[in-house]
Amino acid sequence: MRLYNPLLGLVKSIPEGRTQQLPLENGKRTITLAGPINIVVNLNALHSDPRYWGDDSLEWRPQRWIHTDADGVEQLLVPERGRYLAWSDGMRACPGKKFGQVEHVAVMAAAFRDHGVEAAREPGEGPEETRRRIEGVIADNGMVLNFQMFHPENARLVWKKAS
């Protein structure tokens, strides 16, 4: 959801006759916006900004969400408010957020309980070529109705029984 959110932006609006203070530069400066106005938050830019996600912000690295202490105890890291808006935020956040998160975890746990998945290699392709091809397929994406890969058929997957 951070790198490939189905929504590219969130629209926030200020109705006619109302104003809203917008803090900038970590609160050092404030501007006043007067309605009617719509503001579109670019989720791709926010979710890949190196200031928040590091120099490898465009890499899929699940460990960025987990902190392991010296005793090996893992803790889920929650980004600072406003840095990760996959389901929007505040009073108008997605009402199905928690349901979607729980459903996703349940489906993944059931699907991967006894199986793993890997990219299918094309004839004559080594592991590194397969990885680069799949990364190219993933990068070939854009907005149609929602965010999607243009040619997912070029990234076949193989299910394997876990040993």
C-alpha positions as CSV (number, residue, x, y, z in Angstrom):
1,M,0.0,0.0,0.0
2,R,2.9,2.4,0.6
3,L,4.5,2.0,-2.9
4,Y,1.5,0.8,-4.9
5,N,-1.6,2.3,-3.4
6,P,-4.7,1.8,-5.6
7,L,-5.5,5.5,-5.1
8,L,-3.0,8.1,-6.3
9,G,-4.3,10.9,-4.3
10,L,-6.7,12.0,-1.5
11,V,-8.9,15.0,-2.1
12,K,-9.5,17.3,0.9
13,S,-11.7,20.3,0.6
14,I,-12.6,23.5,2.4
15,P,-16.2,24.6,1.8
16,E,-17.2,28.1,0.7
17,G,-17.1,30.6,3.6
18,R,-14.7,28.6,5.7
19,T,-10.9,28.9,6.2
20,Q,-8.3,26.4,7.3
21,Q,-4.8,27.0,8.8
22,L,-2.2,25.0,7.0
23,P,1.1,24.6,8.9
24,L,4.3,24.4,6.7
25,E,7.9,23.7,7.3
26,N,7.2,21.7,10.5
27,G,5.1,24.5,12.0
28,K,7.6,27.3,11.3
29,R,5.1,29.0,8.9
30,T,1.4,28.9,8.5
31,I,-0.8,29.9,5.6
32,T,-4.6,30.4,5.6
33,L,-6.6,28.7,2.9
34,A,-10.1,30.1,2.1
35,G,-12.8,28.0,0.6
36,P,-14.1,26.8,-1.7
37,I,-10.9,24.9,-2.5
38,N,-9.9,21.3,-3.1
39,I,-6.4,20.0,-2.2
40,V,-5.1,16.7,-3.6
41,V,-2.5,15.0,-1.5
42,N,-0.2,13.0,-3.8
43,L,0.1,9.7,-2.1
44,N,2.9,8.4,-4.3
45,A,5.0,11.4,-3.5
46,L,4.2,11.3,0.2
47,H,4.8,7.5,0.5
48,S,8.1,7.6,-1.3
49,D,9.6,10.8,0.1
50,P,13.2,10.0,1.3
51,R,12.8,12.5,4.2
52,Y,10.3,10.1,5.8
53,W,11.3,6.7,4.3
54,G,15.1,6.9,3.8
55,D,17.4,6.8,0.8
56,D,15.9,3.5,-0.2
57,S,12.3,4.8,-0.1
58,L,11.5,3.2,-3.5
59,E,12.6,-0.3,-2.3
60,W,10.2,-2.8,-1.0
61,R,11.8,-3.6,2.4
62,P,9.3,-5.0,4.9
63,Q,11.8,-4.7,7.8
64,R,11.3,-0.9,7.7
65,W,8.1,-1.6,9.6
66,I,9.6,-3.8,12.3
67,H,12.0,-2.9,15.2
68,T,14.0,-5.7,16.8
69,D,15.5,-5.0,20.2
70,A,18.7,-6.5,21.6
71,D,16.7,-9.4,23.1
72,G,15.2,-10.3,19.7
73,V,11.8,-9.0,20.6
74,E,10.0,-7.5,17.5
75,Q,7.8,-4.5,17.6
76,L,5.7,-3.1,14.8
77,L,6.7,0.5,13.9
78,V,3.9,2.9,13.2
79,P,4.9,5.9,11.0
80,E,4.4,9.4,12.4
81,R,0.9,10.8,11.7
82,G,0.6,12.2,8.2
83,R,3.4,10.2,6.6
84,Y,1.4,7.2,5.7
85,L,-2.2,7.8,4.4
86,A,-3.1,4.6,2.6
87,W,-6.7,4.8,4.1
88,S,-6.8,8.6,4.6
89,D,-6.7,10.0,8.1
90,G,-8.7,11.8,10.7
91,M,-12.5,11.9,10.9
92,R,-12.9,11.0,7.2
93,A,-10.6,8.1,7.2
94,C,-11.8,4.9,5.4
95,P,-14.5,3.3,7.6
96,G,-13.3,-0.1,6.3
97,K,-9.7,0.4,7.2
98,K,-9.5,-2.0,10.1
99,F,-11.7,-4.6,8.4
100,G,-9.5,-4.4,5.3
101,Q,-6.3,-4.8,7.3
102,V,-7.6,-7.8,9.3
103,E,-9.0,-9.4,6.2
104,H,-5.7,-9.0,4.3
105,V,-3.7,-10.6,7.1
106,A,-6.2,-13.5,7.4
107,V,-6.1,-14.2,3.6
108,M,-2.2,-14.0,3.5
109,A,-1.9,-16.3,6.6
110,A,-4.3,-18.8,5.0
111,A,-2.6,-18.6,1.5
112,F,0.9,-18.9,2.8
113,R,0.4,-21.3,5.7
114,D,1.4,-24.4,3.7
115,H,2.7,-22.8,0.4
116,G,5.2,-20.2,-0.9
117,V,5.2,-18.3,-4.1
118,E,8.0,-17.4,-6.4
119,A,8.4,-15.8,-9.9
120,A,8.2,-18.3,-12.8
121,R,11.4,-18.2,-14.8
122,E,11.3,-17.8,-18.5
123,P,13.4,-20.3,-20.6
124,G,17.1,-19.6,-20.3
125,E,16.6,-17.0,-17.5
126,G,18.6,-17.1,-14.3
127,P,17.4,-15.9,-10.9
128,E,18.9,-12.3,-11.4
129,E,17.3,-11.9,-14.8
130,T,14.0,-13.1,-13.4
131,R,14.2,-10.6,-10.6
132,R,15.0,-7.7,-13.0
133,R,12.1,-8.8,-15.4
134,I,9.6,-8.9,-12.5
135,E,10.8,-5.5,-11.2
136,G,10.3,-4.1,-14.7
137,V,6.7,-5.5,-14.9
138,I,5.9,-3.9,-11.5
139,A,7.4,-0.6,-12.6
140,D,5.3,-0.6,-15.8
141,N,2.2,0.7,-14.1
142,G,-0.2,3.7,-14.0
143,M,-3.7,4.9,-13.5
144,V,-6.5,3.3,-15.4
145,L,-9.5,3.2,-13.1
146,N,-7.3,2.4,-10.1
147,F,-3.5,2.0,-10.0
148,Q,-2.5,-1.2,-11.8
149,M,0.3,-3.0,-13.6
150,F,-0.1,-2.7,-17.4
151,H,1.1,-6.3,-18.1
152,P,0.7,-8.6,-15.1
153,E,0.7,-11.6,-17.5
154,N,4.4,-11.1,-17.8
155,A,4.9,-11.9,-14.1
156,R,3.7,-15.4,-13.8
157,L,3.9,-16.9,-10.3
158,V,4.4,-20.5,-9.2
159,W,2.8,-21.9,-6.0
160,K,5.0,-24.4,-4.2
161,K,4.2,-26.6,-1.2
162,A,6.3,-25.5,1.8
163,S,8.7,-28.1,3.1
